[in-house]
Amino acid sequence: MKKTLSALICGVAVLALSVARPAAAQTRVGLQAGINFADVSAKNESGQKGETSPMAGLRIGLTADIPLGGDFFLQPGAFYVQKGFKQERGGYYGLANDFRVKVSYIDVPLHLLYKPALAGGRLLFGAGPYAAYGTDGTWTAENTILIGDIMTDNKGKTIFRNDYSEGEFGNYLYGKPWDFGLGLLAGYEFGGRISAQLNMQLGIANLEPETSGTRRSGSLYNRSFGLAVGYKF
């Protein structure tokens, strides 16, 4: 997976730089901020789907609109994004009620944009891949957690690891740190500077950690949608 992600990121960088050189004068850099509603699509090893609901978080970062010709643009970006989920029953490996997880990602999307003119502005339609890396996070629960004969607090840190054997007692292991998938967006740009848009991300990387090097049959995929406003300089 690391080789795939490295190739993806390198490909994005090479493509963006090759296009940006002749179009540097027309490239517009922008700031985006908004709210992100994230959830997970999860199944245990028996194939039973986890009952989770979205968790609200922040999404903030930079973009660059690189003209390709006509109404088409290439838009690389770099974002700080909060994701996670809520689980009313059965959270923290079946031990928590009202379980809430919020995690932070560094997210690098690359969208192909179509921006046709409309009523003094431009419609926005975009699609493309993203790669993200989970850094840290927090969890809370309604009840304290009893593991064997040891009781922990009802809150703690959320961590990312590739294997459950690398977990830390009292911390919640969210999943593997590297994520990638498909991003979609739609919105409107007012007068060339201010924009409002809807964003969606569908993760295709199975984040379920291995167990002592053995791949598990369960699955965990990130899902998110949100609303953002932007300003181009």
Stockholm file with secondary structure:
# STOCKHOLM 1.0

chainA/1-233         MKKTLSALICGVAVLALSVARPAAAQTRVGLQAGINFADVSAKNESGQKGETSPMAGLRIGLTADIPLGGDFFLQPGAFYVQKGFKQERGGYYGLANDFRVKVSYIDVPLHLLYKPALAGGRLLFGAGPYAAYGTDGTWTAENTILIGDIMTDNKGKTIFRNDYSEGEFGNYLYGKPWDFGLGLLAGYEFGGRISAQLNMQLGIANLEPETSGTRRSGSLYNRSFGLAVGYKF
#=GR chainA/1-233 SS CHHHHHHHHHHHHHHHHHHHHHHGGGCEEEEEEEEEEEEEEEECTTCCBCCCBCEEEEEEEEEEEEEEETTEEEEEEEEEEEEEEEEEEEHHHHTEEEEEEEEEEEEEEEEEEECCEETTEEEEEEEEEEEEEEEEEEEECSSCEEETTEEECSEEEEEECSBGGGCCTTSEEEECSEEEEEEEEEEEEETTTEEEEEEEEEECSCCCCBBTTBCCSCEEEEEEEEEEEEEEC
#=GC SS_cons         CHHHHHHHHHHHHHHHHHHHHHHGGGCEEEEEEEEEEEEEEEECTTCCBCCCBCEEEEEEEEEEEEEEETTEEEEEEEEEEEEEEEEEEEHHHHTEEEEEEEEEEEEEEEEEEECCEETTEEEEEEEEEEEEEEEEEEEECSSCEEETTEEECSEEEEEECSBGGGCCTTSEEEECSEEEEEEEEEEEEETTTEEEEEEEEEECSCCCCBBTTBCCSCEEEEEEEEEEEEEEC
//
